[in-house]
Amino acid sequence: MAAGNLEFGGEELFCAAPDRVFAVVTDLDGLARNVHDLTLAKRIDAHTLECTARPGFGFMRGTLKLVIQLANLNPPESATLSIDGRGIGQSLRVTSNLTISPLRDGGSRLLWNAVVTDLKGLIATISPALIRAAADQVIRTAWKDLRKELGEPEA
């Protein structure tokens, strides 16, 4: 998918302080526990997680080998999360940037964006609207799981 990259983003507010939010969003072990389609996860080093996922798009179901890497760590203010996925006849790359700032009440504001920069093979034939709908559902679930991990109520 060269032109027309899929982009996502938004703002999330938390009661927890920035250092706590940063610790949770950069915890690869926590990520492995909370990704619902994950079937296997293995830490490679402090910044890299290899895993296998079985995401589904309607009638299509496949296995993706994922490498999730943390980069540009600037605790507790910012981080980059890169996901490279490969499966039989398909590949994808997603880069997400997170920026955390304190709120006056002691809470945090997390600004995030994610861009699908590479989508090849069978997965590229799926309608962008279907991919966006599936991604939106995964994103909503991820924020819900993050709030649960922080001990906060759902937004």
C-alpha positions in Angstrom: 0.0 0.0 0.0 2.2 2.8 -1.3 -0.3 5.7 -1.5 -3.1 6.2 0.9 -1.5 5.0 4.1 -4.1 4.2 6.8 -3.7 6.6 9.7 -5.2 6.5 13.1 -4.8 8.8 16.1 -6.3 10.5 19.1 -6.1 11.6 22.6 -6.6 9.6 25.8 -6.9 11.1 29.3 -5.9 9.1 32.4 -6.0 9.7 36.1 -2.6 8.1 36.5 0.6 10.2 36.5 2.7 10.3 33.3 5.4 8.0 34.6 2.8 5.3 35.4 1.1 5.6 32.0 4.5 5.5 30.2 5.5 2.3 32.2 2.3 0.6 31.2 2.3 1.6 27.5 5.9 0.5 27.0 5.6 -2.8 28.9 6.0 -5.4 26.2 5.1 -8.2 28.6 1.8 -6.4 29.4 1.2 -5.9 25.7 1.7 -9.7 25.2 -0.9 -10.4 27.9 -3.5 -8.1 26.5 -3.4 -8.7 22.7 -6.5 -10.9 22.2 -5.4 -12.6 19.0 -1.9 -13.5 20.2 -1.1 -17.2 20.4 2.6 -17.0 21.3 5.0 -14.4 22.6 8.7 -14.3 23.3 10.9 -11.4 24.5 14.0 -11.0 22.4 15.5 -8.2 24.4 14.3 -5.2 26.6 12.9 -3.5 23.5 11.7 -6.3 21.2 8.9 -8.8 21.4 8.3 -11.6 18.8 4.9 -13.1 18.7 2.4 -15.0 16.6 -1.1 -13.6 16.1 -4.2 -15.0 14.3 -6.1 -11.9 13.3 -9.3 -12.3 11.3 -10.9 -10.1 8.7 -14.3 -11.5 7.9 -13.9 -14.8 6.1 -10.1 -14.6 6.1 -8.1 -16.0 9.0 -4.3 -16.3 8.9 -1.3 -16.4 11.1 1.1 -13.4 11.3 4.5 -13.4 12.8 5.0 -10.1 14.5 8.1 -8.2 15.7 7.1 -5.4 18.0 9.9 -2.9 18.9 10.1 0.1 21.2 12.3 3.0 20.1 12.9 6.6 20.8 12.2 6.1 24.5 12.1 9.4 26.4 10.5 8.5 29.7 7.9 9.5 30.7 7.2 11.8 27.7 7.3 9.8 24.5 8.0 6.5 22.7 7.7 4.9 19.3 6.2 1.5 18.8 6.9 -0.3 15.5 5.1 -3.5 14.4 6.4 -5.6 11.5 4.1 -8.4 10.5 4.7 -11.3 8.0 2.5 -14.2 7.0 2.2 -16.4 4.0 2.0 -14.0 1.1 1.5 -10.9 3.2 3.3 -8.3 5.2 2.5 -5.1 7.0 4.3 -2.4 9.0 2.7 -0.1 11.5 4.5 2.8 13.3 2.9 4.4 16.3 4.1 7.5 18.2 3.0 8.2 21.8 3.4 11.5 23.6 2.4 11.8 27.3 2.0 15.1 29.1 1.0 15.8 32.7 -2.4 17.3 33.5 -2.8 19.9 36.3 -4.8 17.4 38.4 -1.9 14.9 38.4 -3.3 12.8 35.5 -2.0 12.4 32.0 -2.8 13.2 28.4 -1.6 10.7 25.9 -1.6 11.8 22.3 -1.0 9.0 19.8 -0.9 8.4 16.1 -0.4 5.2 14.2 0.3 4.8 10.5 0.2 1.6 8.4 3.1 2.3 6.1 3.3 -1.0 4.3 0.6 -3.4 3.4 1.5 -6.1 0.9 0.0 -9.3 -0.4 -3.4 -10.8 0.3 -4.0 -8.4 3.2 -3.6 -5.5 0.8 -6.6 -6.8 -1.2 -8.9 -6.3 1.8 -11.0 -3.2 1.7 -9.5 -0.2 3.6 -12.9 0.3 5.2 -12.8 -3.3 6.6 -9.2 -2.8 7.8 -10.1 0.5 9.4 -13.1 -1.1 11.2 -11.1 -4.0 12.5 -8.3 -1.7 13.6 -10.8 0.6 15.4 -12.1 -2.4 17.3 -8.5 -3.5 18.3 -7.7 0.1 19.3 -10.8 0.5 21.5 -10.0 -2.9 23.2 -6.4 -1.8 23.7 -7.4 1.4 25.5 -9.9 -0.5 27.6 -7.2 -3.0 28.6 -4.8 -0.2 29.4 -7.3 1.5 31.7 -7.9 -1.9 33.4 -4.1 -2.3 33.8 -4.0 1.2 35.4 -6.9 0.4 37.6 -9.0 3.2 36.0 -12.7 3.2 35.0 -13.5 2.9 31.3 -13.7 6.2 29.4 
